[in-house]
């Protein structure tokens, strides 16, 4: 089964059926990774060289123990600092022991090291930065999410990963970012897998689904952890694991994520990444009507994940898929895929400066 049907690659050149397009924003109204109303002013100020709003934003999340918000903002601020570092350099110079600056610095360092050809060597040097971030506020699970990503990049064994996982869930048992990091570790095709014997290799799609489904069952109905099985489904589909997992389990993962999506309002940036990921899985499963519903709920909020797995132009990829879904729903006999659109070589599994 193709993950994304190839006819979608040229779909935008074809005429759009207007009745199907109802409820979808125009192409030029769609934004990629748009910040929410709290993050946007901090990014604007950082672009002007002022770190104050970013520092205030992260301090507020820490004081309120709003760990999900904090993780998302840390990741986005680190992504901004990847290309515009002056404001962050000034922040670190002005407040070198600020726990908020420390966690952004740890995220930034790990992300930069991950992109380097000398990834493993550089990541092994990041331990002191991550420990300093974790000591900045002992309640904060976000440095432990960074540590989990770091452990995956250094091919840490199951005992070390299990230790880090225990520290993360002790601080926030249902933290979405930590669960995503754990799922990525479990699905990585290298090193020994945590919670197993030393000779067991990671990469079992069935066991990744077991982890994701158990986590989803144990959390609240509106928690983003409910989307963990659809993340496992995406990994399974991109890596050709459908025969191992089975169509029924893939559909069940999509159904769970559809229920989660319905708990949020349309055009809400908070669940946008989950909805984009869900749409991709629904397209792979050829559930066109369900995919169109999710596209309407996404509204103008496209996200890099998962479209950057297929193209260097994730926004363009999203728009092409959206048009393909429109045509598939409008057609009495939707075109059948003839070959898969595979992830870009070397892309899958990387850590990037993007939201969870």
Order of alpha helices (4+ residues) and beta strands (2+ residues): alpha-beta-alpha-alpha-alpha-alpha-alpha-alpha-alpha-alpha-alpha-alpha-alpha-alpha-alpha-alpha-alpha-alpha-beta-alpha-alpha
